[in-house]
Amino acid sequence: MKRDQDKLDRVACSIVDRLGSVGVFHLNKLTFLFEYFYIKNFGVRYTREVFTKLPHGPVIANYKTHIKSLHTSAFINIDINLLMKKRDLDDDFEYVSLNITPNESIKSCLLEDSHASSLLDQILHKYSWLPGPKLEKTVYKTPPVMEYLRRVEMGYKKETGSYILTDCLKMNTVKANVDPGMKLYLEHIKNILIINLKK
């Protein structure tokens, strides 16, 4: 399943724009929580990002390249040299203090779907203020990550390359728990043209 790059960009930029400043560590975890709760609430994928398992994962696959692309597009500001610096896989908490801030052009790369935007607002309100270790514990309590950890205990060897939202999540199980009215709503809005009347 190939990720929807435009939607992933818009989720990331919306997080940066709404928070004003966010660390790389938090950006990865908040993006994961958005995708997980989108699946849980609506029964479908949004960005289709797979999220790689690193020692302090899950993280956006090739997240450095993704963030660098947003910087090159002038949507965000970040110390690129520090971002691209080689480091040990278990140094993710160092990225709590590597901040990303919005650039003026970020407004052209924000979420346009009202339901996705509302969901993100609720996630940021509940989780964005948590310090790194507490945010990580919250992420580790989600079923996909718990399933990954269960597999590791059973001898699963793919320590750093596992895709959390493809290898460790059964979409059919999630879809079965989604309210039928929500499914109908999502099918309906696919056919609605979103018109912006702001001057």
Helices and strands as residue ranges (DSSP letters): H 5-19, E 22-23, H 24-42, H 63-72, E 76-77, H 80-84, G 92-96, E 99-102, G 104-109, H 114-127, H 132-140, H 143-153, H 164-167, H 171-176, H 180-189
